[in-house]
Amino acid sequence: MKTLNVVSLILVILGGLNWLSVGVFEYDVVSEIFGGTDEVGSKIVYIVVGAAALYSLALFTKVVKDE
């Protein structure tokens, strides 16, 4: 389970960095790699990062409980 937590955290961080580049530089790294936001590869990455964010919501309760 610890591995899943780490992978989820990495994906959420990478997704956040992608949104930072979109906001600051108007450059979407994922769509650039896969050829556009409508491409299947881009959609898969967006879905996986979104699923990691949803999973991270469950981790939030663990973090709050530890303090």
BELWO-V158657 format. One record per pair of residues at least 6 apart in sequence whose ideal C-beta (glycine too) atoms are under 7 Angstrom apart, sorted by the first residue. I is the first residue (numbers start at 0). GAP is how many residues later the second one is. If there is no record, write none. Layout:
i=I gap=GAP
i=I gap=GAP
This chain:
i=4 gap=54
i=7 gap=44
i=7 gap=47
i=7 gap=48
i=8 gap=47
i=10 gap=37
i=10 gap=38
i=10 gap=41
i=11 gap=37
i=11 gap=40
i=11 gap=41
i=11 gap=44
i=14 gap=34
i=14 gap=38
i=17 gap=10
i=17 gap=11
i=17 gap=12
i=20 gap=6
i=20 gap=8
i=21 gap=6
i=27 gap=9
i=29 gap=12
i=29 gap=15
i=29 gap=16
i=30 gap=6
i=30 gap=11
i=33 gap=7
i=33 gap=8
i=35 gap=6
